Amino acid sequence: MYFLGIGLILLALKFMEIDPVATWSWLLVLAPFGLAVAWWAWADASGYTKRKAMQAEEARKQARLDKSRDAIGIKRNTKR
């Protein structure tokens, strides 16, 4: 996501002809978009995206369980 943001900023600076980006080649200005595509391809191919989604789901599940246990007065297990 950072590559996409940097690419948009550089693109806007190049379009508005703000120095020093105005003198850079278009290849350099558009490079962050290529890096973003490469990152997303790697993240999907390696399973990184799925692992992060599963970790977030597990954290939400654990928070929900802890909240329910606190509501009925059961102490949480601290040995995780």
C-alpha positions, 0 to 999 in steps of 0.5 A: 500500500505504501508503494501505491501512495508513493506512486500517486504522490510522485505522479501528481508531482510530475503532472504538476511539474514540481521540482525535482520530480519534474525533471525525473524520467517517467520510468522512475516516477512510475516505478512504485506502481510496478513495485506495488504489483510485484508486492501484491503478486508475492504476497498472494503467491506466498500465502502472506495475505491469507496468514495475516487474515487468519491471524486477524480472525484469530485475534477477533475470536480470542477477544470475543471469548475473553469478553464473554468470559469476563462478562460471566466472571470466569478468569482468563487463562494467562498461559497462552 
